[in-house]
Amino acid sequence: MSFARMLTEREGERLPERLDAVRQDDLPTLHTLAAGIDRDRDAVIAGLTLPWSSGVVEGQPDQDAVE
């Protein structure tokens, strides 16, 4: 299973197995990334799984703040 498929098919529940696979590799930088993801694992899994998105509103100025 590829990481890209996990993203596009909303298979966030597979994240723990992907992180375990990363830890088996001899790539210390990715081990650091995996540890960072683990610190907020539930939120990352939700982001990879749930259909909600902030979409076009993210990064847009708040109209009340602009006026």
C-alpha positions in Angstrom: 0.0 0.0 0.0 1.4 3.4 -1.0 1.3 6.5 1.0 -0.4 8.3 -1.9 -3.2 5.7 -1.9 -3.7 6.2 1.8 -4.2 9.9 1.1 -6.4 9.6 -2.0 -8.5 6.8 -0.7 -8.9 8.2 2.8 -7.3 5.2 4.5 -6.0 7.0 7.5 -6.5 4.0 9.7 -3.5 2.5 7.9 -1.2 5.2 9.1 0.2 3.2 12.1 1.3 0.4 9.8 3.0 2.9 7.5 4.8 4.6 10.4 6.0 1.1 11.6 7.3 0.5 8.1 9.2 3.8 8.2 10.7 2.9 11.5 12.1 -0.3 10.0 14.0 1.7 7.3 17.5 3.1 8.0 16.4 6.7 7.4 16.8 8.7 10.6 15.2 11.8 9.2 12.0 9.8 8.5 12.1 8.4 12.0 12.0 12.0 13.2 9.0 12.7 11.0 7.2 9.6 12.3 7.8 10.7 15.9 6.3 14.1 15.1 3.3 12.5 13.5 2.9 10.2 16.6 2.6 13.2 18.9 -0.7 14.1 17.2 -1.6 10.8 15.7 -5.4 11.0 16.3 -5.6 14.3 14.5 -3.4 13.1 11.6 -5.5 10.0 11.2 -8.7 12.1 11.2 -7.3 14.4 8.6 -6.4 11.4 6.4 -9.8 9.7 6.9 -12.6 12.2 7.4 -14.2 13.9 4.4 -14.3 17.4 5.9 -12.1 20.1 4.5 -11.6 23.8 5.1 -11.1 24.0 1.4 -11.1 27.5 -0.2 -11.6 29.3 3.1 -8.1 28.4 4.4 -5.7 31.2 3.8 -8.4 33.7 2.8 -8.5 37.0 4.7 -11.4 37.3 7.1 -13.7 39.9 5.6 -14.5 41.4 9.0 -10.8 41.9 9.7 -10.3 43.5 6.2 -13.1 46.0 6.5 
